[in-house]
Amino acid sequence: MLESKIQVNKLCFPTCVLLSCLSLQFPLYLLPCYFLYAKAHKDVGKVISSLRFIFCCNIFFICKLSDNCPDGWKEFEGFCYKFDLENEISFSQEVESCRQMNAELLVVNSIEENRFIEGQITSDNYVWLGITLRRGLDASWELLNGKEATFELLRESDTDVYKQYMPYSVRLCAVLARDKYHWIQVECVRGGYANTVCKRPFSG
């Protein structure tokens, strides 16, 4: 009977160590397993060594999880952002610049994300956004991949005027500015220059 308990404890103990490490914490519900092993084997030193190992596991994985963005990038809700607020470039140049970094031109998907971006820029910065609009009464703002934008902060009155009176060949872009409470629409080609923010998911 004692031997069978020891065999169970031998299986249980390494399982405890593994689960504790993978869970990124020391689960209290596994404590009985450690005490059973220590009681059966009188090997408190091994338990202490394993606890040290679990602690190191936690530190390693926590550091790994907090290092999903490359150096120089900022993190927000599962995405990495690269800000270039010193230089101003055209819309087409910014799209290509982001692609070279395996990223996409900034697309804002929520008011919280918009506030995050505003918190990183100054009142002197204007940031290109990765949405566009072509003329047509039934037109809607689209992402650069052709999908319809699910979030935007553009004034509907400005967009309606553009749809009706601008030439069909003109494409409209959007710019984010701090404390404006709405995005600004400009022509993509003749809209001048703005700052760059590239966005990509965590590298994992």
N, C-alpha and C positions, 0 to 999 in steps of 0.2 A: 504493500500500500504506500509506504514511504517512498519507494523507488519510483512508482508511477507519478507521485506528486512532484518528485524532483525532475522527471522527464518533462512533465507539463510545464514546470517553471523554466526549464532550459529552453523550451520553445517560446514561451511567453516573453522572456526577458529581451531577446534580440528584436522581437516584434514591437515591444514597448519602445525601444530605442529608435527604431525606424519610424514608427508612427509619430513619435514626439518630434522628430527632426522634420518630417514632411509637413507636419501641421504648423510649423513655425511658432510653436509655443510648447510649454510643458503642460500637457493635459492632466488635470487633477484626477480625472477618472481612471488614469493608468497607475496612480500611486500604489494601489494594493498589489499590483503585479510586481513592482520593485521591492516592496516589503516582503512578499512571499519568497522571492528569489533570495533576498538577503537572509531571511530566516532559515531557509532550507540549506543554503550553502555556506552560511556564516562568512560571506564574502562581501562585506560592506565596502571594501576598497574598490571592487569592481563596479558597484552601484555608483559610487562617487565619481569614478572615472567616466562612466557613461553619462552621468548628469553634466559633466564638463563638456563631453562631446556634443550633447544636445544643445548646450548653451552656444557652443561655437557654430553649430549648424544654424541656429536661429540668427546669429549675428551675420553669417555669410549670406543667407537667403534674404534677410531684410535689406542688407546693403545691395544685393543684386536687384531686388525689386525697386529700390529707389534710384537705380542707375540705368533706367530704360532709355533715357534721352542722351544723345551725344553731348560732349562738352560744348558749351556755348548755346545750348538749346534750353528752353524753359518748358516745364511740364504743367499740363492742366487736364484733368479728367481723362486720362488715357491717351493723350496726344502730346507730341513735342512741337514746339514753335521756335522758329529761328527769326529773330528780329534784326533787320538792318535799317536803323533809323537815321543813319548818317548820310546815306546816299539816296537820291531820287532817280528812278528810272521809269521807262515807259511800261505800259501794260504788257506788251508782247515780250519785252526784255525780262520782266519779272516772272512771267510764266516759264520762260526758258531757264531762268536762274534757279527756280524751285525744282524744276525737273532734274537739273544737274546734281541736286542734293537728294535725289530720290524722294522728293516731297511734292506737294501741290500748293498752288496759290491759296492763300487763306480763304476758307469757307466757314462762316460763323453759323452755328446751328441752334443757338439758344441765347436768351438774354444774359444768362450767367457767363457764357463764353464771351459775349460782346463786352461785358463789364471787365472780364479778365484782360482782354486786349486793350481796352481803354486805360486800365491801370498800368500798362507797360509803356504807354506812349505819352507824349506831351501835347500841349495845345498847338504846337507847331507842326506836328506830324499828320500826314494824310496817308492812309494805307489802302492799297489796291485790294479788292475782294474778288474772289474767283466765281463771280456770277455775271451774266450778260443778258441783254434784251435786244431783240431785233424789232423793227417797226411792224405794226399790225394790231388791229383792235383786239384780236384774240391772243396776242402774244403774252407770254409770261416770262418771268425771270428764270434763267436756266443756269445750271452748273456748266463748267467747261466740257464735261463729258456728255452733255445733251440732256441730262435728267433735270426735271423741274426742281427748282429750289424750294425747300420746305420751310425756310425761315428767311425773312428779310425785314429791314427797318427803313424802307423807302417810303416817301410820301406819295400816296396814290395819285394826288392831283398832278404832281410833276410828271409821273409816268404816263398818265392819260394824255397830257399835252404832247409829250414826245411821240406817243403812238400815232397820233393823228397828223402831225405836221412835219416831222423830220423825214428826210429822204429814206427810201427803203434800203439803200446801201449802207446806211449808218448803223453802227452797233453801239449800244449803250453799255457802259460799265458802272460799277459802284465803288465808292471810296468811303472808308470809315474814318471819322475824325472824332477826337475826344470832346465830350460835353456838347455835342450837337443834337443829341437825342434822336437823331435819324441819320441814315446814310445819305451820301450825296451822289447823284448820278451825273456822269460826264461821258462824253464820247470816248470810246476806247482808243481811237487813233489820234484824235486832236485834243484829247483831254489833258495833255501835258504829262507831268511826271509826279510820282508819288513814292512813298517808302515801301519796303518789302517786308512781308511776313509770310514765311513758308510753314507748312503744317504737314505732319505725318504721324501715323500711329506709333505707339511704343515699339522700340526695336525688339523687346523681349529679352 
